[in-house]
């Protein structure tokens, strides 16, 4: 088969069977991920509790919460761990309808997307969330005790981690749109003021309702925006030279 030759067209019912198989596979992957992480949910909760300042502990406020928080941890972590398999299955579903060169590019995009997502989640867990928690505890009045529920703490950690994983896709989005000729990197960088406003609004929707969390997301996102625009300009010039 030549490099520009497409695979044979599939009948409509075959596409529906493939789509059904795709949905079933994704569901099974997420279910297996959830069941697998259930056995490590205690260790994961210990890691999350370790984000608190020394001497602070988390609390459970109801008997059923013990089960529910482990289930929530398993579901979220199963989803995060299953993302590479889900994207690979999506790529397998789309690939037969593409040229060989398009398949290589799409595989590169999917691989980069996974790496950027995990980079964002790690950045949030290792850098942003500890800074945010230390700041909140620093506001606590003297001779007072802060009661932290394990469910509330995990919700904040999971929400911020996934949110950062999503916003770290920005460089990939800008590069893809630039490569497709849909946007000009130079024009995009000139709109940095509007971009900053959009990022502030976006951060307010994805983070807890406090200014520290919103700034903690906006600053890295803005840096990614500028860096992505510069990289897109470099690629654009290289493409013109080629």
C-alpha positions in Angstrom: 0.0 0.0 0.0 1.4 3.4 -1.0 1.9 6.2 1.5 -1.1 8.2 0.2 -3.4 5.2 -0.2 -6.4 4.9 2.1 -7.6 1.7 3.5 -10.8 0.2 1.9 -14.0 1.9 2.8 -16.0 0.1 5.5 -19.8 -0.3 5.4 -21.9 1.7 7.7 -22.8 -1.2 10.0 -19.1 -2.1 10.3 -18.5 1.4 11.6 -21.3 1.0 14.1 -19.8 -2.3 15.3 -16.4 -0.7 15.7 -18.0 2.2 17.6 -19.8 -0.2 19.9 -16.5 -2.1 20.5 -14.8 1.2 21.2 -17.4 2.2 23.9 -17.3 -1.2 25.5 -13.5 -1.3 25.5 -13.3 2.2 27.2 -15.8 1.1 29.8 -13.9 -2.1 30.6 -10.6 -0.2 30.8 -12.1 2.3 33.2 -13.7 -0.4 35.3 -10.5 -2.4 35.5 -8.6 0.7 36.4 -11.1 1.4 39.2 -10.9 -2.1 40.6 -7.1 -2.2 40.4 -6.7 1.1 42.3 -9.1 0.1 44.9 -6.4 -2.1 46.6 -4.1 1.0 46.7 -6.7 3.5 47.8 -5.4 3.5 51.4 -1.9 4.3 50.2 -3.2 7.0 47.9 -5.2 8.6 50.7 -2.1 8.5 52.9 -0.2 10.4 50.2 -2.9 13.0 50.0 -3.0 13.4 53.8 0.7 13.9 53.6 0.2 17.2 51.8 -1.0 18.7 55.1 1.5 20.5 57.3 3.4 18.3 59.8 1.2 17.3 62.7 -2.1 17.9 60.9 -4.5 15.0 60.1 -7.6 14.4 58.0 -10.9 13.4 59.5 -13.8 11.1 58.5 -17.2 12.4 59.6 -19.5 9.4 58.9 -19.1 5.6 58.8 -20.2 5.3 55.2 -17.7 7.9 54.1 -14.9 5.4 54.6 -16.3 3.3 51.7 -17.4 6.3 49.6 -14.0 8.0 49.7 -12.2 4.8 48.7 -14.6 4.4 45.8 -14.1 8.0 44.7 -10.3 7.6 44.9 -10.5 4.4 42.9 -12.7 5.9 40.2 -10.7 9.0 39.7 -7.3 7.3 39.8 -8.6 4.5 37.5 -9.7 7.2 35.0 -6.3 8.9 35.1 -4.4 5.7 34.7 -6.7 4.6 31.9 -6.3 7.7 29.8 -3.4 6.3 27.6 -5.4 3.2 26.8 -8.5 5.2 26.0 -6.6 7.5 23.7 -4.9 4.5 22.0 -8.3 2.9 21.4 -9.6 6.2 19.9 -6.5 6.4 17.7 -7.1 2.8 16.6 -10.7 3.7 15.7 -9.8 6.8 13.7 -6.5 5.5 12.0 -8.0 3.3 9.3 -9.6 6.3 7.6 -6.4 8.4 7.4 -3.4 8.6 5.1 -0.2 7.0 6.4 1.4 10.4 7.1 -1.8 11.6 8.8 -1.8 8.5 11.0 1.8 9.2 12.1 0.9 12.8 12.9 -2.2 11.8 14.8 -0.3 9.2 16.9 2.3 11.9 17.8 -0.5 14.3 18.9 -2.1 11.6 21.1 1.2 10.6 22.6 2.1 14.3 23.3 -1.4 14.8 24.8 -0.9 12.0 27.3 2.5 13.3 28.3 1.3 16.8 28.8 -1.7 15.6 30.8 0.5 13.7 33.2 3.0 16.6 33.4 0.1 18.9 34.4 -1.2 16.5 37.1 2.2 16.1 38.6 2.9 19.8 38.5 -0.3 20.4 40.4 0.3 17.7 42.9 4.0 18.5 43.6 4.0 22.3 43.3 0.7 24.1 43.3 -1.4 22.1 45.8 1.3 22.1 48.6 1.8 25.8 48.2 -2.0 26.4 48.3 -2.5 24.2 51.4 0.4 25.9 53.2 -1.0 29.3 52.4 -4.5 28.3 53.8 -3.0 26.9 57.0 -0.9 30.1 57.3 -4.1 32.1 57.5 -5.4 30.1 60.4 -5.6 32.2 63.6 -3.3 31.3 66.4 -4.5 28.8 69.1 -7.1 27.4 66.7 -7.4 24.1 65.0 -8.4 23.4 61.4 -10.5 20.4 60.8 -9.9 18.9 57.3 -12.2 16.3 55.9 -10.5 13.6 53.8 -13.3 13.8 51.2 -13.0 17.5 50.8 -9.3 17.4 50.6 -9.3 14.7 48.0 -11.9 16.6 45.9 -9.6 19.6 45.9 -6.6 17.6 45.0 -8.4 15.6 42.2 -10.1 18.7 40.8 -6.9 20.7 40.6 -4.8 17.8 39.3 -7.2 17.0 36.5 -7.7 20.7 35.7 -3.9 21.2 35.3 -3.7 18.1 33.2 -6.3 19.7 30.9 -4.8 23.2 30.7 -1.4 21.7 30.0 -2.9 20.7 26.6 -2.7 24.4 25.6 0.7 24.1 23.8 -0.5 21.2 21.8 -3.7 22.9 20.8 -1.8 26.1 19.7 0.7 24.1 17.7 -1.9 22.0 16.0 -4.1 25.0 15.1 -1.0 26.8 13.8 0.1 23.9 11.7 -3.4 23.7 10.2 -3.2 27.4 9.3 -6.2 28.3 11.4 -4.4 30.8 13.6 -1.3 33.0 13.3 1.1 32.6 16.2 2.2 36.3 15.9 -1.5 37.4 16.0 -2.2 35.1 18.9 0.7 36.6 21.0 -0.6 40.1 20.3 -3.9 39.1 22.0 -2.2 38.3 25.3 -4.4 40.7 27.3 -7.6 39.1 26.1 -5.9 35.7 26.6 -5.1 36.6 30.2 -8.7 37.6 30.9 -10.0 34.3 29.4 -7.5 32.3 31.5 -8.7 34.1 34.7 -12.3 33.2 33.9 -11.3 29.7 33.0 -9.3 29.2 36.2 -12.2 30.5 38.3 -14.4 27.8 36.8 -11.9 24.9 37.4 -10.5 25.8 40.8 -11.9 26.3 44.3 -13.5 29.7 44.9 -10.4 31.5 46.2 -8.0 33.9 44.5 -4.9 31.9 45.4 -6.0 28.8 43.5 -7.1 30.9 40.6 -3.7 32.7 40.4 -1.9 29.5 40.9 -3.5 28.1 37.7 -3.5 31.3 35.7 0.3 32.0 36.0 1.5 28.6 34.6 -1.2 28.8 32.0 -0.1 32.2 30.8 3.5 31.1 30.7 2.5 28.0 28.6 0.5 30.4 26.3 3.6 32.6 25.7 5.9 29.7 25.3 3.5 27.9 22.9 3.2 31.0 20.8 7.0 31.3 20.5 7.5 27.7 19.7 4.7 27.9 17.0 6.5 30.9 15.4 9.7 28.8 15.3 7.9 25.9 13.7 6.2 28.2 11.2 9.5 29.7 10.1 11.0 26.3 9.8 8.1 25.2 7.7 8.5 28.2 5.4 12.2 27.4 4.9 11.5 23.8 4.2 
